[in-house]
Amino acid sequence: MDDDVAAKAAAARESLSRLDGALVAFSGGVDSSVVAALAHDALGDDAVACTAKSETLPAEELADARRVADDIGIEHALVEFSELEDPDFVTNGDDRCYHCRTMRLSRMYEAARERGIDTVCDGTNASDPGEGHRPGLQAVEELNVASPLLEAAITKDEVRQIAAHYGLDVADKPSMACLSSRIPTGLEVTEERLTRIEKAERLLRTWGFSQFRVRDHDGLARIEVGADELEAALDPEFVRAAREHLFDLGFDHVTLDLEGYRTGSVSPAEDGTANGTERSGPTAADGVETKGFDGDADPADALSREYPTGR
């Protein structure tokens, strides 16, 4: 990493070293992994990485978190809770992430107190506040959570440089939000929907895709893949397999989004549109029947057009 990034990392490490101990809210993603590595460097055994296990965390992500914590050498703790017990979360309004983050971080503080630790840290970085609608950041502020990356002005790209410096294999890991982010705002978060989304994304991962989402529009699966993987998603064999397997998981219709993967495509932005897009696709909250790609055709017709034949 370059000298400027190294200086920022050193500043974050120095800030952490002044604490008596720190519990890191640890997902196993690149941001929280870097905070865990810095905290372990600064505090040794007085640093703990803590992962929250709930219905919105894919099993593969929990396994990754355990593995990365082991690679870092930091103690890994686990707390369990259910977001589905909170009606404000289940309702899936604009502030869903606020309620989720509040529950998650509150459990982190309980785990910290059990260990005699006063400080909980998270992986918020300097790029996060400018990335549109982020109600979860309000919970971070209200609960007085420390954000070493943000405090040291470390951006997302710089986080990846630091991760590579530490030899963490998550340095190039794509961003991963919780499973509830695949459900359009206004459509209730249920265990059934979370389960079929998790299983559908597990299939895409097994089939070799790396940057993807399966959005659940009340039974219509909208598959998003990265631009460099779109050609593979248009392969007739993949189209056939995706339809067959996702139908088996309980989806009524399966579509491929030709705009490709983008964050927040079913969540509201500050101006009421989807984050980074002009639309979020059809949702039950719109008061209209959920139809094909743009709501102008029957889903079955949309499926037949996913990979045009004779061309």
C-alpha positions as CSV (number, residue, x, y, z in Angstrom):
1,M,0.0,0.0,0.0
2,D,1.2,3.6,-0.6
3,D,2.6,5.8,2.1
4,D,-0.6,7.8,2.6
5,V,-2.7,4.7,3.1
6,A,-0.1,3.3,5.5
7,A,-0.2,6.5,7.5
8,K,-3.9,6.3,7.8
9,A,-3.8,2.7,8.9
10,A,-1.2,3.6,11.5
11,A,-3.4,6.4,12.8
12,A,-6.3,4.0,13.1
13,R,-4.1,1.4,14.9
14,E,-2.8,4.1,17.3
15,S,-6.3,5.2,18.1
16,L,-7.3,1.6,18.9
17,S,-4.2,1.1,21.0
18,R,-5.4,3.8,23.5
19,L,-8.5,1.7,24.4
20,D,-8.6,-0.9,27.2
21,G,-10.3,-3.3,24.8
22,A,-12.5,-3.4,21.7
23,L,-15.2,-5.6,20.4
24,V,-15.5,-5.4,16.6
25,A,-18.9,-5.9,15.0
26,F,-17.6,-8.5,12.5
27,S,-19.3,-9.7,9.4
28,G,-16.2,-11.2,7.7
29,G,-16.4,-8.6,4.9
30,V,-13.5,-6.5,3.9
31,D,-14.3,-3.5,6.1
32,S,-14.9,-5.3,9.4
33,S,-12.0,-7.7,8.7
34,V,-9.6,-4.7,8.4
35,V,-10.9,-3.2,11.6
36,A,-10.4,-6.6,13.3
37,A,-6.9,-6.9,12.0
38,L,-6.0,-3.4,13.2
39,A,-7.6,-4.0,16.6
40,H,-5.7,-7.3,17.0
41,D,-2.5,-5.6,16.1
42,A,-3.2,-2.8,18.6
43,L,-4.7,-4.7,21.5
44,G,-3.8,-8.3,21.1
45,D,-6.0,-10.5,23.2
46,D,-8.1,-7.5,24.4
47,A,-9.6,-7.3,20.9
48,V,-12.6,-9.6,20.0
49,A,-14.4,-10.0,16.7
50,C,-18.1,-10.6,17.2
51,T,-20.5,-11.9,14.5
52,A,-24.3,-11.6,14.8
53,K,-26.1,-14.7,13.7
54,S,-29.7,-14.3,12.5
55,E,-32.0,-15.2,9.6
56,T,-30.6,-12.5,7.4
57,L,-27.0,-13.8,7.5
58,P,-26.2,-16.5,4.9
59,A,-24.6,-19.6,6.3
60,E,-21.7,-19.1,3.9
61,E,-21.0,-15.7,5.3
62,L,-20.9,-17.0,8.8
63,A,-18.4,-19.7,7.7
64,D,-16.3,-17.0,6.0
65,A,-16.3,-14.9,9.2
66,R,-15.1,-17.8,11.3
67,R,-12.3,-18.5,8.8
68,V,-11.2,-14.9,8.4
69,A,-11.1,-14.4,12.2
70,D,-8.9,-17.5,12.5
71,D,-6.6,-16.1,9.8
72,I,-6.3,-12.8,11.7
73,G,-5.7,-14.7,15.0
74,I,-8.4,-12.7,16.8
75,E,-10.9,-14.3,19.2
76,H,-14.2,-14.9,17.5
77,A,-17.5,-14.6,19.4
78,L,-21.0,-15.2,18.3
79,V,-24.3,-13.5,19.3
80,E,-27.7,-14.7,18.2
81,F,-30.9,-12.8,17.7
82,S,-33.9,-12.6,15.4
83,E,-34.7,-9.4,13.4
84,L,-38.1,-11.0,12.6
85,E,-39.2,-10.5,16.2
86,D,-39.2,-6.7,15.6
87,P,-42.4,-5.6,13.7
88,D,-40.6,-2.4,12.6
89,F,-38.0,-4.5,10.8
90,V,-40.5,-7.0,9.3
91,T,-42.6,-4.1,7.9
92,N,-39.6,-3.3,5.7
93,G,-40.0,0.5,5.6
94,D,-37.4,3.0,4.5
95,D,-35.7,2.7,7.9
96,R,-35.4,-1.1,8.0
97,C,-31.6,-0.9,8.2
98,Y,-31.9,1.4,11.2
99,H,-33.9,-1.1,13.2
100,C,-31.6,-4.0,12.1
101,R,-28.4,-2.2,13.0
102,T,-29.9,-1.0,16.3
103,M,-30.7,-4.6,17.3
104,R,-27.4,-6.0,16.1
105,L,-25.2,-3.4,17.8
106,S,-27.2,-3.6,21.0
107,R,-26.4,-7.3,21.2
108,M,-22.8,-6.4,20.5
109,Y,-22.7,-4.1,23.5
110,E,-24.2,-6.8,25.7
111,A,-21.5,-9.2,24.6
112,A,-18.8,-6.5,25.2
113,R,-20.1,-5.8,28.7
114,E,-20.0,-9.5,29.5
115,R,-16.2,-9.3,28.7
116,G,-15.6,-6.1,30.6
117,I,-15.1,-4.2,27.3
118,D,-16.5,-0.6,26.9
119,T,-16.0,0.0,23.2
120,V,-17.7,-1.5,20.2
121,C,-16.2,-0.8,16.8
122,D,-17.7,-1.2,13.3
123,G,-16.4,-1.2,9.8
124,T,-18.0,2.1,8.6
125,N,-15.4,3.7,6.2
126,A,-15.0,7.2,4.8
127,S,-16.9,6.3,1.6
128,D,-20.0,5.1,3.3
129,P,-21.7,8.4,4.4
130,G,-21.8,9.6,0.7
131,E,-23.4,6.5,-0.7
132,G,-27.1,7.5,-0.6
133,H,-29.8,6.3,1.8
134,R,-27.9,4.7,4.7
135,P,-30.3,4.7,7.8
136,G,-28.0,2.2,9.5
137,L,-25.5,4.9,10.1
138,Q,-27.9,6.7,12.3
139,A,-27.9,3.7,14.7
140,V,-24.1,3.7,14.7
141,E,-24.1,7.4,15.8
142,E,-26.9,7.0,18.4
143,L,-25.2,4.0,20.1
144,N,-21.8,5.8,20.1
145,V,-20.1,3.0,18.1
146,A,-16.5,3.7,17.2
147,S,-15.7,3.7,13.5
148,P,-11.9,3.6,13.2
149,L,-11.8,3.6,9.4
150,L,-14.1,6.6,9.2
151,E,-12.2,8.5,11.9
152,A,-8.9,7.9,10.0
153,A,-10.6,9.0,6.7
154,I,-9.9,5.6,5.1
155,T,-12.0,5.1,1.9
156,K,-13.4,1.9,0.5
157,D,-10.5,1.5,-2.0
158,E,-8.0,2.2,0.8
159,V,-9.6,-0.5,3.0
160,R,-8.9,-3.0,0.3
161,Q,-5.3,-1.9,0.1
162,I,-4.9,-2.4,3.8
163,A,-6.6,-5.8,3.6
164,A,-4.1,-6.9,0.9
165,H,-1.3,-5.7,3.1
166,Y,-2.5,-7.9,5.8
167,G,-2.7,-10.8,3.4
168,L,-6.5,-11.2,3.9
169,D,-8.2,-13.0,1.1
170,V,-11.3,-10.8,1.5
171,A,-9.3,-7.9,0.0
172,D,-11.1,-8.5,-3.3
173,K,-14.4,-9.9,-1.9
174,P,-17.5,-8.3,-3.4
175,S,-19.7,-6.3,-1.0
176,M,-22.3,-8.4,0.7
177,A,-25.4,-6.8,2.3
178,C,-27.8,-8.8,4.5
179,L,-30.4,-11.0,2.8
180,S,-33.3,-8.6,3.6
181,S,-31.8,-6.1,1.2
182,R,-33.1,-8.3,-1.6
183,I,-36.7,-7.6,-0.7
184,P,-38.3,-4.4,-2.1
185,T,-39.1,-1.7,0.4
186,G,-42.7,-2.1,1.6
187,L,-42.8,-5.9,1.1
188,E,-42.7,-7.7,4.4
189,V,-39.5,-9.6,5.4
190,T,-40.4,-13.2,6.1
191,E,-38.4,-16.3,6.9
192,E,-39.8,-17.9,3.8
193,R,-38.5,-15.1,1.5
194,L,-35.1,-15.0,3.3
195,T,-34.7,-18.8,2.9
196,R,-35.5,-19.0,-0.8
197,I,-33.2,-16.0,-1.5
198,E,-30.4,-17.6,0.4
199,K,-30.8,-20.9,-1.4
200,A,-31.1,-19.1,-4.8
201,E,-27.9,-17.1,-4.2
202,R,-26.1,-20.3,-3.0
203,L,-26.9,-21.8,-6.4
204,L,-25.4,-18.8,-8.3
205,R,-22.3,-19.0,-6.1
206,T,-22.0,-22.7,-6.9
207,W,-22.4,-22.0,-10.6
208,G,-19.4,-19.7,-10.5
209,F,-20.9,-16.2,-10.3
210,S,-19.1,-13.7,-7.9
211,Q,-21.1,-10.4,-8.0
212,F,-24.8,-11.0,-7.9
213,R,-28.1,-10.6,-6.2
214,V,-31.4,-12.4,-6.4
215,R,-34.2,-9.9,-5.7
216,D,-37.5,-11.3,-4.5
217,H,-40.4,-9.3,-5.9
218,D,-43.1,-11.3,-4.1
219,G,-42.4,-14.5,-5.9
220,L,-40.7,-13.0,-9.0
221,A,-36.9,-13.6,-8.8
222,R,-35.0,-10.8,-10.5
223,I,-31.4,-12.0,-11.0
224,E,-28.7,-9.3,-11.1
225,V,-25.1,-10.2,-12.1
226,G,-22.0,-8.1,-12.7
227,A,-21.4,-6.6,-16.1
228,D,-18.5,-9.0,-16.7
229,E,-20.7,-12.0,-15.9
230,L,-23.7,-11.1,-18.0
231,E,-22.6,-13.2,-21.0
232,A,-22.5,-16.3,-18.8
233,A,-26.0,-15.5,-17.4
234,L,-27.3,-15.3,-20.9
235,D,-26.1,-18.8,-21.7
236,P,-29.1,-21.0,-22.6
237,E,-28.0,-23.7,-20.2
238,F,-27.8,-21.3,-17.3
239,V,-31.2,-19.8,-18.2
240,R,-32.7,-23.3,-18.2
241,A,-31.0,-24.3,-15.0
242,A,-31.9,-21.1,-13.2
243,R,-35.6,-21.3,-14.1
244,E,-35.8,-25.0,-13.1
245,H,-34.0,-24.6,-9.7
246,L,-35.5,-21.3,-8.7
247,F,-39.0,-22.7,-9.5
248,D,-38.2,-25.6,-7.2
249,L,-37.3,-23.1,-4.4
250,G,-40.7,-21.5,-4.6
251,F,-40.4,-18.7,-7.0
252,D,-43.2,-18.2,-9.4
253,H,-41.3,-16.4,-12.1
254,V,-37.5,-15.9,-12.9
255,T,-36.1,-13.0,-14.8
256,L,-32.6,-11.7,-15.6
257,D,-32.1,-7.9,-15.1
258,L,-30.3,-6.5,-18.1
259,E,-29.1,-3.5,-16.1
260,G,-27.0,-5.9,-14.1
261,Y,-25.9,-5.8,-10.5
262,R,-26.2,-2.6,-8.6
263,T,-26.5,-1.9,-4.9
264,G,-29.7,-0.8,-3.4
265,S,-31.8,-1.4,-6.4
266,V,-34.9,-2.2,-4.3
267,S,-34.3,0.4,-1.6
268,P,-35.2,4.1,-1.6
269,A,-32.6,6.8,-2.1
270,E,-32.8,10.4,-0.7
271,D,-34.9,11.5,-3.7
272,G,-37.3,8.5,-3.5
273,T,-35.7,6.6,-6.4
274,A,-33.7,3.5,-6.1
275,N,-30.0,3.9,-5.0
276,G,-27.9,4.4,-8.1
277,T,-30.9,3.8,-10.5
278,E,-33.9,5.5,-11.9
279,R,-36.3,2.7,-10.8
280,S,-36.3,-0.2,-8.4
281,G,-38.5,-2.5,-10.4
282,P,-42.1,-3.5,-9.6
283,T,-43.0,-4.1,-5.9
284,A,-46.1,-5.0,-4.0
285,A,-45.8,-1.6,-2.3
286,D,-46.5,0.1,-5.7
287,G,-50.1,-1.2,-5.6
288,V,-49.6,-2.8,-9.0
289,E,-49.4,-6.4,-10.1
290,T,-45.8,-7.6,-10.4
291,K,-45.0,-8.3,-14.0
292,G,-42.0,-8.9,-16.3
293,F,-38.9,-6.7,-16.5
294,D,-40.7,-3.4,-16.7
295,G,-44.3,-4.2,-15.7
296,D,-45.5,-4.1,-19.3
297,A,-45.7,-7.8,-20.0
298,D,-46.6,-11.1,-18.5
299,P,-43.7,-12.7,-16.6
300,A,-43.9,-15.9,-18.7
301,D,-43.4,-13.8,-21.8
302,A,-40.4,-12.1,-20.2
303,L,-38.9,-15.5,-19.4
304,S,-39.2,-16.5,-23.1
305,R,-37.3,-13.4,-24.1
306,E,-34.4,-13.8,-21.6
307,Y,-32.2,-15.5,-24.3
308,P,-33.6,-14.8,-27.8
309,T,-33.3,-17.8,-30.2
310,G,-32.3,-17.8,-33.8
311,R,-29.7,-15.1,-33.5
